[in-house]
Amino acid sequence: NIDMFKKKFIIKAKVWRWPGDGGWHFVTLEKKLSESIRKVYTKGFVKIEAKVGKSIWKTSLFPHKESGYLLCISKKIRKVEGIMEGDEVRISIVIQ
């Protein structure tokens, strides 16, 4: 789970594609984890550093209604790491 003191955690989630134009790909953080984050970071986007495979990038967790938070995985990262829609990925996240 989340250690708010260290602000660091690992998620395993399935990659899904946003319906519509653009082809944005996301993973959804578990509800319990999202609730823990929201208790500390009450509004808006949460700046993070994410790592999947050997790729590290700075981005934000996107707040999303019932789902809690979403993490976008860019085309560049997906290409380098060979990630496709439907893949389960392990992502290290550090809140900035």
N, C-alpha and C positions, 0 to 999 in steps of 0.2 A: 504493500500500500504506500501511501505518501508519507514522507517524513518532512513535515513543514519546516523543521529547523534547517535541514540540509537542502530543501527545495528540489529534491532529486528523486526520480522514480523511473520505473521501466514498465511499459505497457506491451501487451500482445493483442493485436487487433487485426480484423480483416479489412483490406483496402476496398473501398467502394467509390463509384463514380457518381458525381452530382448529375442529376438528370438535366438535359438541356444542352445548350451550346457551351463551348469552352473546354469541356473534358476535364474539369477539376476533379482530382482524386483526394479522398480523405480517409482518415480512420476516426472512429468515434471512441472517446474515452468512456470507460465504465461509469455508470451512474454514481456509484459510491465514491469513486475517485473525483469525479466532477463536483460532487457536493462538498467534499473536503477542500478542494481548491477554491470553490466559491465562498466558503466561510472566511477565507483569508483575503482573497482577491474578489471583492464584492461586485465590481462592475467591469464590463467591457472585455477587451482582449487582454490576454496574459502573455507577456513577452517570455520566450523560451529559447533554449538552444536544444536542438534535436539531433540525435545520432541514430542512423540505421546503417548496418553494415559498416563500411569505412567512411561514409558520408556524414559530415557534420554541417548543420546550417542554423542560422538564426531566423526565427519566425515567431508567430503568435498562435496561441490556442484561440479558436473562434467560439464565442458563446453561441449556443444554439438551443432554443426552446427546451423541449422535453429531453433532448439528447444530452444536455450538459455541454461538453466542449468537443469541438472537432479540431483535428490537426490536418492541414493540407500537406500533401506530398507532391512537390513540383515535378513537372515533366523531366527536368534535368536530373533530379535525384532518382526518379523511377528508372530512367534510362541507364544511369551509371550502375545502379544496384540491381537491375533486371526485375523490377517490381511491376506486377500487372494487377489489374482489377481482380478481386477475389483472393489474392494472396494474403496469407497471414504473415504479419511482420512483427518484429520485436524492435521497439523504439525506446531509446534512453532519452529522458527529458530532464532538463535542468531549468527551473524557473529563474529568470534573470532579475 
